[in-house]
């Protein structure tokens, strides 16, 4: 199904873009990350990230739906 | 329209303009925190910073933190403004203001708010060093407990 990913900080640098839309068979954020991490060469392990879907934090095993917007969030450094 | 206690700002933070929101006749104390851009980090000389936010989630999470502060602490009002964009040494990066009947609660809530903002809100800092290098900070390799 079609999913949109937004990237920030070093993930955006590594991906070479701030956003992408892709067709994926991933059913959860965990599966999706495994897929894109390999394709994009992301170095972060899942344990070091949080994930948000449609603007809210979700668990790694929450079900994804077509049209979802997913963001993998590396450790934050505001303030 | 619901009140926004947490804001991202692309412009310099005007503390004088933000502070009146904390006014309350019952409050005997105002405590604030200002986070400034300093010229060093981890032994390296810093030239400037960029802050980037996932705005939609930063706004809701920042708002949740301030709402939580009003429940956790005996305070009358609380606000936070966080810069995004390019900042120079000495610039104001984040401001937290709290008013309370008593100073102990104001100090405690202020401290808690900035600690939570730093721990949870999806904002990232890109440090530019005097030697020409730069890098996004992803400290602590353990994410906050989010979900």
Backbone of each chain as ProteinMPNN parsed JSONL, in Angstrom:
{"seq_chain_A": "XXXXXXXXXXXXXXXXXXXXXXXXXXXXXXXXXXXXXXXXXXXXXXXXXXXXXXXXXXXXXXXXXXXXXXXXXXXXXXX", "coords_chain_A": {"N_chain_A": [[0.84, -1.195, 0.0], [0.246, 2.338, -0.421], [2.41, 4.545, 1.142], [3.528, 7.387, 2.995], [6.614, 8.779, 3.909], [8.213, 10.884, 6.211], [11.279, 12.549, 6.728], [13.777, 13.545, 9.093], [16.523, 15.514, 10.347], [19.46, 13.603, 10.824], [18.532, 11.366, 9.515], [17.195, 12.394, 7.315], [19.353, 13.498, 5.992], [20.768, 11.167, 5.383], [18.9, 9.795, 3.831], [18.703, 11.541, 1.783], [16.602, 13.124, 1.217], [13.619, 14.907, 2.27], [11.206, 13.754, 2.346], [9.355, 10.932, 1.235], [7.308, 8.943, -0.932], [6.097, 5.708, -0.963], [5.435, 2.373, -2.188], [4.513, -0.244, -0.256], [4.752, -3.442, 1.35], [4.808, -3.574, 4.004], [3.405, -4.108, 7.185], [3.5, -2.992, 9.616], [5.088, -0.319, 11.524], [7.565, -1.302, 12.31], [8.184, -3.29, 10.443], [8.223, -1.685, 8.197], [10.362, 0.03, 8.743], [12.478, -1.764, 8.731], [12.535, -2.355, 6.056], [13.03, 0.188, 4.742], [15.314, 1.029, 6.038], [17.237, -0.71, 5.205], [17.166, -0.219, 2.433], [17.874, 2.496, 2.356], [20.117, 2.678, 3.85], [20.167, 3.309, 6.604], [21.577, 3.849, 9.792], [20.574, 3.672, 12.37], [19.446, 1.621, 15.002], [16.321, 0.039, 15.704], [15.745, 0.215, 18.401], [16.749, 2.641, 19.139], [15.149, 4.557, 18.157], [12.065, 6.439, 17.893], [8.649, 6.183, 16.738], [6.237, 7.819, 14.703], [2.916, 8.006, 13.527], [0.82, 9.568, 11.293], [1.075, 11.939, 12.746], [1.137, 11.292, 15.454], [2.605, 9.627, 18.254], [3.244, 6.152, 17.983], [3.162, 2.614, 18.667], [5.732, 0.281, 17.723], [4.607, -1.915, 16.569], [2.114, -1.269, 15.716], [-0.724, -1.393, 13.519], [-0.405, -0.49, 10.093], [-2.028, 1.682, 7.712], [-3.287, 2.218, 4.391], [-2.095, 5.17, 2.861], [-1.093, 6.282, 5.15], [1.047, 8.478, 7.033], [4.278, 8.315, 7.947], [6.783, 8.744, 10.407], [10.046, 8.227, 11.312], [11.739, 8.752, 14.22], [14.719, 9.993, 15.203], [16.926, 10.136, 18.129], [16.175, 12.993, 20.085], [17.127, 16.485, 20.198], [16.451, 19.009, 21.188], [16.116, 22.237, 22.854]], "CA_chain_A": [[0.0, 0.0, 0.0], [1.016, 3.581, -0.538], [2.732, 5.183, 2.419], [4.412, 8.546, 2.928], [7.566, 8.897, 5.002], [8.915, 12.149, 6.393], [12.579, 12.354, 7.363], [14.356, 14.709, 9.751], [17.883, 15.454, 10.906], [20.424, 12.785, 10.1], [17.837, 10.439, 8.618], [16.961, 13.126, 6.076], [20.653, 13.577, 5.312], [21.105, 9.856, 4.853], [17.94, 9.459, 2.769], [18.876, 12.49, 0.698], [15.334, 13.798, 0.963], [12.818, 15.172, 3.462], [9.967, 12.973, 2.285], [9.171, 10.048, 0.088], [6.112, 8.1, -0.958], [6.438, 4.416, -1.549], [4.488, 1.277, -2.15], [5.163, -1.203, 0.636], [3.938, -4.511, 1.922], [4.979, -3.539, 5.453], [2.136, -4.019, 7.902], [3.744, -2.246, 10.85], [6.278, 0.532, 11.417], [8.775, -2.112, 12.473], [8.469, -3.907, 9.138], [8.546, -0.618, 7.263], [11.713, 0.508, 9.02], [13.426, -2.779, 8.251], [12.577, -2.205, 4.602], [13.694, 1.418, 4.276], [16.655, 1.123, 6.619], [18.133, -1.431, 4.317], [17.232, 0.461, 1.136], [18.481, 3.812, 2.49], [21.361, 2.602, 4.607], [20.067, 3.946, 7.908], [22.377, 3.168, 10.801], [19.934, 3.57, 13.675], [18.659, 0.444, 15.346], [14.95, 0.356, 16.116], [15.743, 0.54, 19.84], [17.196, 4.019, 19.326], [14.208, 5.436, 17.472], [10.626, 6.362, 18.135], [7.935, 6.278, 15.473], [4.945, 8.507, 14.727], [2.064, 7.811, 12.359], [-0.204, 10.611, 11.19], [1.256, 13.0, 13.724], [1.063, 10.852, 16.84], [3.467, 8.492, 18.58], [2.601, 4.837, 17.999], [4.1, 1.533, 18.955], [6.367, -0.254, 16.525], [3.803, -2.993, 15.986], [0.773, -0.778, 15.37], [-1.007, -1.666, 12.108], [-0.392, 0.622, 9.153], [-3.117, 1.71, 6.736], [-2.929, 2.919, 3.155], [-2.156, 6.613, 2.989], [-0.491, 6.744, 6.402], [2.283, 9.254, 7.001], [5.108, 7.719, 9.006], [8.038, 9.425, 10.691], [10.98, 7.592, 12.243], [12.296, 9.874, 14.966], [15.972, 9.72, 15.914], [16.97, 10.809, 19.436], [15.94, 14.422, 19.897], [18.159, 17.346, 20.777], [15.952, 20.364, 21.356], [16.462, 22.886, 24.111]], "C_chain_A": [[0.878, 1.249, 0.0], [1.172, 4.232, 0.827], [3.647, 6.372, 2.163], [5.32, 8.544, 4.142], [8.125, 10.313, 5.032], [10.217, 11.847, 7.123], [13.075, 13.658, 7.962], [15.798, 14.432, 10.111], [18.748, 14.468, 10.112], [19.768, 11.724, 9.228], [17.554, 11.117, 7.276], [18.259, 13.242, 5.279], [20.983, 12.248, 4.648], [20.183, 9.478, 3.702], [18.14, 10.352, 1.555], [17.589, 13.218, 0.355], [14.604, 13.997, 2.283], [11.559, 14.321, 3.497], [10.026, 12.026, 1.107], [7.854, 9.304, 0.225], [6.505, 6.783, -1.565], [5.284, 3.423, -1.417], [5.136, 0.179, -1.322], [4.188, -2.28, 1.083], [4.059, -4.548, 3.451], [3.64, -3.343, 6.135], [2.251, -3.186, 9.178], [4.925, -1.312, 10.639], [7.577, -0.266, 11.522], [9.176, -2.738, 11.14], [8.886, -2.84, 8.135], [9.969, -0.124, 7.481], [12.756, -0.487, 8.519], [13.637, -2.617, 6.747], [13.37, -0.971, 4.179], [15.097, 1.554, 4.839], [17.66, 0.428, 5.731], [18.301, -0.679, 2.998], [18.017, 1.761, 1.226], [19.791, 3.804, 3.272], [21.313, 3.332, 5.941], [20.834, 3.141, 8.948], [21.682, 2.978, 12.129], [19.24, 2.24, 13.839], [17.3, 0.904, 15.855], [14.884, 0.805, 17.58], [16.108, 1.996, 20.101], [16.277, 5.028, 18.678], [12.848, 5.393, 18.142], [9.957, 6.473, 16.772], [6.596, 6.981, 15.684], [4.214, 8.186, 13.435], [0.959, 8.86, 12.397], [-0.154, 11.588, 12.363], [1.157, 12.595, 15.172], [2.02, 9.68, 17.055], [2.657, 7.204, 18.553], [3.643, 3.804, 18.391], [4.6, 0.951, 17.644], [5.526, -1.309, 15.83], [2.367, -2.564, 15.716], [0.51, -1.04, 13.884], [-0.988, -0.398, 11.273], [-1.578, 0.518, 8.208], [-2.661, 2.49, 5.52], [-3.086, 4.408, 3.372], [-1.561, 7.165, 4.269], [0.774, 7.541, 6.131], [3.114, 8.84, 8.219], [6.392, 8.526, 9.173], [8.84, 8.598, 11.685], [11.772, 8.711, 12.906], [13.592, 9.481, 15.66], [15.985, 10.483, 17.24], [16.981, 12.326, 19.282], [17.001, 15.252, 20.628], [17.702, 18.802, 20.82], [16.439, 20.947, 22.664], [17.911, 23.344, 24.18]], "O_chain_A": [[2.055, 1.224, 0.36], [0.204, 4.438, 1.559], [4.444, 6.362, 1.225], [4.867, 8.335, 5.267], [8.469, 10.872, 3.99], [10.261, 11.003, 8.018], [12.834, 14.737, 7.42], [16.238, 13.284, 10.174], [18.764, 14.496, 8.881], [20.393, 11.23, 8.289], [17.661, 10.487, 6.224], [18.265, 13.105, 4.056], [21.42, 12.206, 3.498], [20.631, 8.906, 2.708], [17.794, 9.977, 0.435], [17.499, 13.862, -0.69], [14.916, 13.353, 3.285], [10.921, 14.18, 4.54], [10.68, 12.305, 0.102], [7.355, 9.068, 1.325], [7.187, 6.751, -2.589], [4.33, 3.611, -0.662], [6.222, -0.284, -1.669], [2.98, -2.061, 1.18], [3.497, -5.424, 4.11], [2.834, -2.513, 5.714], [1.252, -2.738, 9.742], [5.686, -1.483, 9.687], [8.572, 0.074, 10.883], [10.346, -2.721, 10.757], [9.787, -3.055, 7.324], [10.7, 0.115, 6.52], [13.782, -0.102, 7.956], [14.753, -2.725, 6.24], [14.277, -1.068, 3.353], [15.974, 2.129, 4.195], [18.778, 0.903, 5.528], [19.415, -0.516, 2.501], [18.746, 2.109, 0.297], [20.486, 4.817, 3.341], [22.313, 3.913, 6.365], [20.754, 1.913, 8.985], [22.151, 2.193, 12.952], [18.534, 1.778, 12.943], [17.153, 2.013, 16.369], [14.077, 1.659, 17.945], [15.809, 2.528, 21.171], [16.58, 6.221, 18.648], [12.517, 4.449, 18.859], [10.599, 6.812, 15.778], [5.916, 6.775, 16.689], [4.828, 8.104, 12.371], [0.26, 9.016, 13.398], [-1.182, 12.006, 12.896], [1.097, 13.458, 16.047], [2.221, 8.853, 16.166], [1.526, 7.161, 19.037], [4.84, 4.086, 18.439], [3.974, 1.107, 16.596], [5.706, -1.57, 14.64], [1.497, -3.409, 15.508], [1.426, -0.923, 13.07], [-1.494, 0.642, 11.695], [-2.076, -0.574, 7.931], [-1.758, 3.322, 5.605], [-4.056, 4.867, 3.975], [-1.523, 8.38, 4.462], [1.475, 7.316, 5.144], [2.692, 9.0, 9.364], [7.009, 8.938, 8.19], [8.361, 8.302, 12.779], [12.402, 9.521, 12.226], [13.563, 8.708, 16.617], [15.159, 11.37, 17.456], [17.707, 12.871, 18.451], [17.67, 14.776, 21.545], [18.475, 19.714, 20.523], [17.078, 20.273, 23.472], [18.334, 23.908, 25.189]]}, "seq_chain_B": "XXXXXXXXXXXXXXXXXXXXXXXXXXXXXXXXXXXXXXXXXXXXXXXXXXXXXXXXXXXXXXXXXXXXXXXXXXXXXXXXXXXXXXXXXXXXXXXXXXXXXXXXXXXXXXXXXXXXXXXXXXXXXXXXXXXXXXXXXXXXXXXXXXX", "coords_chain_B": {"N_chain_B": [[-11.029, 29.178, 20.039], [-8.613, 26.829, 20.998], [-6.317, 27.432, 23.675], [-2.872, 27.978, 23.101], [-0.211, 26.791, 24.672], [2.351, 26.033, 24.105], [4.731, 26.923, 21.72], [6.289, 26.971, 18.514], [8.81, 28.964, 17.062], [9.841, 30.887, 14.345], [10.983, 33.27, 14.434], [12.98, 35.576, 16.413], [12.611, 35.153, 19.944], [10.405, 37.029, 21.83], [10.551, 37.797, 24.89], [9.415, 39.646, 26.623], [6.974, 40.112, 25.426], [5.764, 37.673, 25.673], [5.56, 37.129, 28.367], [3.346, 38.392, 29.784], [1.207, 36.623, 29.522], [1.419, 34.954, 31.62], [0.574, 36.295, 33.812], [-1.222, 36.472, 36.85], [-3.562, 37.076, 39.31], [-3.481, 35.666, 41.677], [-0.994, 34.654, 41.799], [2.157, 34.625, 43.298], [4.639, 34.283, 42.409], [6.988, 34.107, 39.751], [8.752, 32.089, 37.597], [11.38, 31.497, 35.338], [13.045, 30.023, 32.481], [15.767, 30.39, 30.317], [17.12, 29.181, 27.41], [20.198, 29.418, 25.986], [22.24, 29.828, 23.039], [25.345, 28.398, 23.172], [28.957, 28.745, 22.903], [30.363, 26.407, 22.759], [30.584, 22.831, 22.713], [30.929, 19.629, 23.969], [33.695, 19.862, 23.966], [34.231, 21.102, 21.557], [34.471, 23.944, 19.425], [31.749, 25.928, 18.765], [30.058, 27.407, 16.059], [27.537, 28.149, 15.068], [23.998, 27.267, 15.24], [21.46, 25.084, 13.895], [18.025, 24.578, 14.316], [15.681, 22.037, 13.842], [12.327, 21.042, 13.472], [9.802, 18.51, 13.8], [7.043, 19.651, 13.077], [4.216, 19.289, 13.494], [4.001, 17.207, 15.384], [5.729, 18.123, 17.346], [4.381, 20.356, 18.265], [1.996, 19.237, 19.368], [3.065, 17.522, 21.29], [4.587, 19.261, 22.858], [2.539, 20.873, 23.822], [1.129, 18.967, 25.294], [2.989, 18.46, 27.33], [3.012, 20.912, 28.715], [0.339, 21.078, 29.519], [0.348, 18.901, 31.213], [2.114, 19.792, 33.131], [0.602, 21.698, 34.43], [-1.122, 20.133, 35.792], [0.468, 18.492, 37.36], [1.924, 20.202, 39.034], [1.583, 22.858, 41.415], [0.699, 25.297, 39.898], [-0.151, 28.372, 38.222], [-0.092, 29.199, 35.587], [1.58, 28.373, 32.517], [4.093, 28.569, 30.01], [5.807, 27.935, 26.912], [8.229, 28.673, 24.495], [9.893, 27.684, 21.618], [12.64, 28.059, 19.506], [12.957, 27.627, 15.954], [15.035, 27.015, 13.1], [17.861, 29.02, 12.015], [20.346, 29.822, 14.361], [22.484, 32.074, 16.144], [25.516, 32.336, 18.169], [24.75, 33.022, 21.504], [22.109, 33.614, 21.012], [18.626, 33.336, 21.903], [17.263, 30.288, 22.435], [15.235, 28.773, 23.573], [12.472, 29.417, 25.66], [10.981, 29.2, 28.828], [8.242, 29.879, 30.862], [6.714, 30.261, 34.029], [4.034, 30.716, 36.272], [3.069, 30.877, 39.68], [1.439, 30.415, 42.86], [3.325, 30.196, 44.841], [6.902, 30.224, 45.22], [8.396, 27.828, 45.254], [6.903, 25.884, 43.849], [6.821, 27.129, 41.363], [9.543, 27.172, 40.564], [10.076, 24.395, 40.533], [8.248, 23.414, 38.595], [9.08, 24.807, 36.348], [11.658, 23.795, 35.917], [11.024, 21.09, 35.465], [9.493, 21.284, 33.107], [11.327, 22.23, 31.1], [13.116, 20.138, 31.15], [11.499, 18.005, 30.289], [10.71, 18.912, 27.76], [13.161, 18.836, 26.473], [13.597, 16.157, 26.536], [11.473, 14.895, 25.146], [10.293, 16.284, 22.961], [9.966, 16.443, 19.418], [12.416, 17.882, 18.164], [15.408, 18.818, 16.614], [18.906, 19.476, 16.799], [21.355, 20.955, 14.863], [24.649, 21.235, 14.921], [27.065, 23.587, 14.002], [30.436, 23.734, 13.572], [33.379, 25.606, 14.407], [35.528, 24.696, 13.032], [34.52, 24.046, 10.61], [33.146, 21.69, 10.249], [29.987, 19.942, 10.674], [27.121, 18.65, 12.438], [24.209, 16.699, 13.147], [22.771, 16.452, 16.356], [22.262, 13.597, 18.178], [21.687, 12.623, 20.933], [22.388, 10.356, 23.614], [21.408, 7.979, 22.758], [19.268, 6.402, 23.719], [15.871, 6.292, 23.261], [13.318, 8.58, 24.402], [10.539, 7.65, 26.511], [8.167, 7.787, 25.013], [6.033, 5.847, 23.469]], "CA_chain_B": [[-9.806, 28.471, 19.651], [-7.932, 26.39, 22.226], [-5.113, 28.194, 24.009], [-1.636, 27.265, 22.81], [0.82, 27.117, 25.656], [3.642, 25.726, 23.514], [4.841, 27.422, 20.356], [7.543, 27.033, 17.773], [8.944, 30.297, 16.489], [10.912, 31.095, 13.38], [11.507, 34.599, 14.727], [13.511, 35.708, 17.772], [11.59, 35.095, 20.991], [10.246, 38.289, 22.565], [10.114, 37.365, 26.217], [8.538, 40.687, 27.161], [5.637, 39.961, 24.841], [5.211, 36.372, 26.091], [5.417, 37.051, 29.828], [2.04, 38.757, 30.334], [0.284, 35.484, 29.549], [1.575, 34.276, 32.911], [0.027, 37.124, 34.891], [-2.372, 35.926, 37.562], [-3.665, 37.825, 40.563], [-3.188, 34.789, 42.808], [0.389, 34.174, 41.71], [3.168, 35.423, 43.961], [5.956, 33.916, 41.902], [7.221, 33.819, 38.33], [10.072, 31.51, 37.349], [11.572, 31.277, 33.912], [14.295, 29.464, 31.997], [16.143, 30.749, 28.97], [18.203, 28.385, 26.858], [20.963, 30.233, 25.045], [23.217, 29.113, 22.22], [26.686, 28.651, 23.688], [30.0, 28.65, 21.876], [31.128, 25.167, 22.86], [29.875, 21.63, 23.11], [31.773, 18.444, 23.885], [35.081, 20.218, 23.669], [34.382, 21.687, 20.228], [34.03, 25.333, 19.303], [30.538, 25.998, 17.952], [29.89, 28.691, 15.391], [26.105, 28.437, 15.031], [23.127, 26.094, 15.325], [20.143, 25.049, 13.266], [17.035, 23.708, 14.942], [14.641, 21.548, 12.947], [11.245, 20.398, 14.228], [8.655, 17.864, 13.162], [6.195, 20.67, 13.689], [2.897, 18.816, 13.939], [4.138, 16.429, 16.608], [6.361, 18.982, 18.358], [3.324, 21.197, 18.835], [1.096, 18.483, 20.246], [3.804, 16.994, 22.434], [4.892, 20.408, 23.722], [1.282, 21.251, 24.477], [0.846, 17.928, 26.292], [3.903, 18.671, 28.46], [2.56, 22.061, 29.499], [-0.919, 20.675, 30.168], [0.714, 17.986, 32.292], [2.732, 20.602, 34.189], [-0.459, 22.364, 35.178], [-1.747, 19.138, 36.654], [1.481, 17.963, 38.282], [2.475, 21.208, 39.933], [0.598, 23.867, 41.813], [1.033, 26.499, 39.154], [-1.325, 29.05, 37.671], [0.01, 29.25, 34.136], [2.899, 27.981, 32.022], [4.272, 28.766, 28.574], [7.127, 27.624, 26.363], [8.451, 28.979, 23.083], [11.155, 27.094, 21.142], [13.022, 28.522, 18.172], [13.427, 26.757, 14.874], [15.8, 27.784, 12.121], [19.286, 29.263, 12.253], [20.645, 30.65, 15.527], [23.872, 32.457, 16.372], [25.954, 32.268, 19.561], [24.096, 34.008, 22.351], [20.675, 33.716, 20.716], [17.692, 32.65, 22.79], [16.753, 29.116, 21.72], [13.989, 28.305, 24.185], [12.039, 30.134, 26.866], [9.897, 28.611, 29.609], [7.781, 30.76, 31.932], [5.708, 29.645, 34.9], [3.59, 31.508, 37.424], [2.486, 30.051, 40.737], [1.217, 31.164, 44.098], [4.554, 30.144, 45.642], [8.093, 30.092, 44.368], [8.858, 26.436, 45.149], [6.173, 25.241, 42.752], [7.225, 27.762, 40.105], [10.875, 26.66, 40.225], [9.992, 22.969, 40.203], [7.54, 23.215, 37.327], [9.924, 25.348, 35.278], [12.71, 22.804, 35.694], [10.41, 19.893, 34.89], [9.067, 21.561, 31.741], [12.44, 22.244, 30.157], [13.67, 18.781, 31.078], [10.605, 17.185, 29.462], [10.806, 19.385, 26.378], [14.418, 18.323, 25.909], [13.539, 14.698, 26.476], [10.38, 14.306, 24.38], [9.73, 17.005, 21.817], [10.744, 16.171, 18.211], [13.231, 18.986, 17.659], [16.808, 18.383, 16.508], [19.903, 20.537, 16.729], [22.501, 20.707, 13.983], [25.723, 22.124, 15.359], [28.089, 23.939, 13.02], [31.644, 23.991, 14.339], [34.304, 26.603, 13.878], [36.455, 24.036, 12.109], [33.858, 23.824, 9.332], [32.295, 20.507, 10.256], [28.695, 20.097, 11.328], [26.471, 17.369, 12.672], [22.994, 16.615, 13.944], [22.967, 15.821, 17.65], [21.316, 12.543, 18.558], [22.33, 12.191, 22.167], [21.781, 9.472, 24.589], [21.033, 6.746, 22.088], [18.068, 5.76, 24.219], [14.783, 7.225, 23.04], [12.399, 8.817, 25.511], [9.618, 6.517, 26.564], [7.108, 7.942, 24.005], [4.946, 4.855, 23.524]], "C_chain_B": [[-9.054, 28.075, 20.912], [-6.622, 27.16, 22.424], [-3.884, 27.359, 23.688], [-0.589, 27.707, 23.813], [2.215, 26.906, 25.09], [3.669, 26.254, 22.09], [6.24, 27.227, 19.81], [7.611, 28.416, 17.157], [10.105, 30.371, 15.519], [11.592, 32.437, 13.613], [12.094, 34.622, 16.126], [12.385, 35.786, 18.799], [11.582, 36.422, 21.75], [9.668, 37.947, 23.934], [9.151, 38.374, 26.833], [7.112, 40.587, 26.654], [4.964, 38.683, 25.317], [4.821, 36.369, 27.569], [4.029, 37.396, 30.353], [1.024, 37.619, 30.371], [0.328, 34.756, 30.884], [0.966, 35.062, 34.075], [-1.18, 36.452, 35.521], [-2.404, 36.582, 38.926], [-3.294, 36.977, 41.775], [-1.729, 34.353, 42.852], [1.339, 35.147, 42.394], [4.549, 35.182, 43.392], [5.919, 33.69, 40.398], [8.628, 33.253, 38.238], [10.197, 31.271, 35.856], [12.912, 30.623, 33.658], [14.527, 29.995, 30.6], [17.293, 29.844, 28.545], [18.895, 29.208, 25.795], [21.9, 29.367, 24.224], [24.608, 29.444, 22.741], [27.733, 28.292, 22.643], [30.81, 27.366, 21.946], [30.209, 24.01, 23.197], [30.818, 20.455, 22.948], [33.196, 18.764, 23.456], [35.302, 20.831, 22.307], [33.848, 23.106, 20.22], [32.88, 25.383, 18.301], [30.425, 27.391, 17.348], [28.424, 29.105, 15.343], [25.328, 27.137, 15.114], [21.969, 26.221, 14.354], [19.262, 24.15, 14.125], [16.003, 23.331, 13.897], [13.594, 20.821, 13.785], [10.334, 19.615, 13.293], [7.468, 18.604, 13.766], [4.89, 20.127, 14.255], [3.01, 18.098, 15.282], [4.807, 17.237, 17.715], [5.306, 19.84, 19.043], [2.43, 20.415, 19.784], [1.831, 17.951, 21.474], [4.183, 18.111, 23.407], [3.667, 20.851, 24.499], [0.943, 20.247, 25.58], [1.727, 18.109, 27.527], [3.412, 19.811, 29.334], [1.239, 21.764, 30.199], [-0.628, 19.787, 31.369], [1.321, 18.759, 33.465], [1.672, 21.26, 35.048], [-1.207, 21.411, 36.093], [-0.782, 18.688, 37.75], [1.913, 18.926, 39.358], [1.42, 22.251, 40.249], [0.998, 25.179, 41.176], [-0.222, 27.082, 38.543], [-1.298, 29.038, 36.158], [1.434, 28.863, 33.744], [2.943, 28.184, 30.511], [5.673, 28.313, 28.185], [7.156, 28.034, 24.9], [9.825, 28.437, 22.708], [11.428, 27.589, 19.732], [13.2, 27.357, 17.229], [14.177, 27.656, 13.898], [17.222, 28.018, 12.601], [19.471, 30.203, 13.429], [22.138, 30.902, 15.652], [24.21, 32.299, 17.855], [25.271, 33.38, 20.35], [22.609, 34.178, 22.093], [19.858, 32.913, 21.723], [17.026, 31.516, 22.018], [15.412, 28.652, 22.263], [13.737, 29.105, 25.448], [10.901, 29.35, 27.505], [9.521, 29.617, 30.681], [6.665, 30.088, 32.709], [5.307, 30.644, 35.975], [2.874, 30.595, 38.416], [2.253, 30.916, 41.961], [2.53, 31.298, 44.858], [5.759, 29.752, 44.799], [8.574, 28.65, 44.225], [8.205, 25.731, 43.971], [6.595, 25.819, 41.403], [8.584, 27.232, 39.649], [10.802, 25.211, 39.77], [9.361, 22.734, 38.852], [8.392, 23.678, 36.156], [11.002, 24.345, 34.907], [12.166, 21.56, 34.98], [10.052, 20.122, 33.427], [10.241, 21.537, 30.787], [13.076, 20.861, 30.049], [12.819, 17.888, 30.182], [10.654, 17.595, 27.998], [12.062, 18.811, 25.726], [14.36, 16.816, 25.711], [12.587, 14.2, 25.395], [10.029, 14.988, 23.071], [10.584, 16.778, 20.563], [11.317, 17.436, 17.582], [14.653, 18.476, 17.665], [17.703, 19.566, 16.254], [21.017, 20.082, 15.804], [23.566, 21.716, 14.37], [26.709, 22.344, 14.228], [29.317, 24.401, 13.781], [32.547, 24.967, 13.613], [35.254, 25.978, 12.857], [35.786, 23.676, 10.781], [32.964, 22.608, 9.297], [30.938, 20.83, 10.893], [28.09, 18.728, 11.532], [25.207, 17.513, 13.491], [23.32, 15.905, 15.255], [21.857, 14.808, 17.885], [21.842, 11.918, 19.828], [21.674, 10.977, 22.776], [21.241, 8.187, 24.006], [19.897, 5.926, 22.661], [16.927, 6.713, 23.979], [14.014, 7.451, 24.334], [11.286, 7.794, 25.443], [8.385, 6.677, 25.694], [5.945, 6.974, 24.113], [5.536, 3.513, 23.922]], "O_chain_B": [[-8.874, 28.901, 21.807], [-5.923, 27.489, 21.466], [-3.856, 26.161, 23.971], [-0.14, 28.854, 23.802], [3.167, 27.536, 25.55], [2.719, 26.047, 21.334], [7.233, 27.307, 20.534], [6.586, 28.98, 16.773], [11.222, 29.963, 15.84], [12.654, 32.707, 13.053], [11.748, 33.776, 16.951], [11.347, 36.402, 18.558], [12.613, 36.876, 22.245], [8.455, 37.826, 24.104], [8.182, 37.993, 27.49], [6.162, 40.932, 27.357], [3.736, 38.606, 25.363], [3.873, 35.694, 27.97], [3.565, 36.749, 31.292], [0.084, 37.65, 31.165], [-0.602, 34.032, 31.239], [0.859, 34.549, 35.189], [-2.05, 35.929, 34.824], [-1.388, 36.637, 39.619], [-2.842, 37.509, 42.789], [-1.283, 33.752, 43.829], [1.33, 36.344, 42.107], [5.522, 35.796, 43.829], [4.953, 33.156, 39.851], [9.582, 33.853, 38.733], [9.232, 30.889, 35.194], [13.806, 30.659, 34.504], [13.604, 30.049, 29.787], [18.312, 29.752, 29.231], [18.274, 29.646, 24.826], [22.306, 28.293, 24.665], [25.015, 30.605, 22.759], [27.446, 27.633, 21.644], [31.832, 27.24, 21.272], [29.193, 24.177, 23.872], [31.443, 20.3, 21.898], [33.813, 18.029, 22.686], [36.447, 21.064, 21.922], [32.89, 23.427, 20.923], [33.008, 24.947, 17.157], [30.657, 28.403, 18.01], [28.099, 30.274, 15.551], [25.902, 26.049, 15.068], [21.543, 27.328, 14.025], [19.696, 23.101, 14.6], [15.509, 24.183, 13.158], [13.935, 20.071, 14.7], [10.12, 20.003, 12.145], [6.957, 18.234, 14.823], [4.505, 20.469, 15.373], [2.226, 18.343, 16.199], [4.49, 17.059, 18.892], [5.338, 20.024, 20.259], [2.137, 20.88, 20.886], [1.276, 17.933, 22.573], [4.11, 17.937, 24.623], [3.75, 21.167, 25.686], [0.52, 20.634, 26.669], [1.258, 17.93, 28.651], [3.397, 19.693, 30.56], [1.045, 22.156, 31.35], [-1.273, 19.902, 32.412], [1.084, 18.436, 34.629], [1.832, 21.367, 36.264], [-1.849, 21.834, 37.054], [-1.165, 18.525, 38.908], [2.234, 18.516, 40.474], [0.498, 22.495, 39.471], [1.562, 26.059, 41.826], [-1.226, 26.391, 38.366], [-2.334, 28.887, 35.51], [2.369, 29.004, 34.532], [1.942, 27.99, 29.821], [6.595, 28.305, 29.001], [6.212, 27.769, 24.156], [10.809, 28.7, 23.4], [10.552, 27.545, 18.868], [13.546, 26.248, 17.638], [13.991, 28.872, 13.868], [17.723, 27.312, 13.476], [18.837, 31.256, 13.496], [22.955, 30.048, 15.307], [23.32, 32.148, 18.692], [25.222, 34.531, 19.914], [21.917, 34.825, 22.88], [20.34, 31.945, 22.311], [16.303, 31.762, 21.052], [14.554, 28.191, 21.51], [14.656, 29.426, 26.201], [9.981, 28.896, 26.825], [10.403, 30.158, 31.348], [5.791, 29.435, 32.139], [6.16, 31.341, 36.525], [2.167, 29.664, 38.03], [2.803, 32.011, 42.08], [2.828, 32.342, 45.438], [5.639, 29.042, 43.8], [9.107, 28.284, 43.177], [8.878, 25.06, 43.188], [6.714, 25.089, 40.419], [8.755, 26.883, 38.481], [11.386, 24.839, 38.752], [9.869, 21.95, 38.05], [8.428, 23.035, 35.106], [11.233, 24.075, 33.728], [12.763, 21.054, 34.03], [10.284, 19.248, 32.591], [10.166, 20.88, 29.748], [13.523, 20.463, 28.973], [13.354, 17.102, 29.401], [10.64, 16.749, 27.104], [12.032, 18.36, 24.581], [15.006, 16.274, 24.815], [12.862, 13.173, 24.775], [9.519, 14.339, 22.158], [11.806, 16.907, 20.63], [10.782, 17.978, 16.615], [15.07, 17.786, 18.596], [17.324, 20.529, 15.588], [21.551, 18.981, 15.937], [23.395, 22.918, 14.166], [27.137, 21.394, 13.573], [29.246, 25.356, 14.554], [32.489, 25.13, 12.394], [35.721, 26.648, 11.936], [36.418, 23.066, 9.918], [32.111, 22.491, 8.418], [30.772, 21.853, 11.558], [28.486, 17.759, 10.885], [25.13, 18.333, 14.407], [24.038, 14.905, 15.278], [20.671, 15.127, 17.8], [22.382, 10.812, 19.808], [20.533, 10.638, 22.465], [20.661, 7.381, 24.734], [19.589, 4.854, 22.139], [16.983, 7.852, 24.444], [14.052, 6.624, 25.246], [11.109, 7.138, 24.417], [7.589, 5.74, 25.638], [4.963, 7.267, 24.795], [4.807, 2.527, 24.032]]}, "name": "protein", "num_of_chains": 2, "seq": "XXXXXXXXXXXXXXXXXXXXXXXXXXXXXXXXXXXXXXXXXXXXXXXXXXXXXXXXXXXXXXXXXXXXXXXXXXXXXXXXXXXXXXXXXXXXXXXXXXXXXXXXXXXXXXXXXXXXXXXXXXXXXXXXXXXXXXXXXXXXXXXXXXXXXXXXXXXXXXXXXXXXXXXXXXXXXXXXXXXXXXXXXXXXXXXXXXXXXXXXXXXXXXXXXXXXXXXXXXXXXXXXXX"}
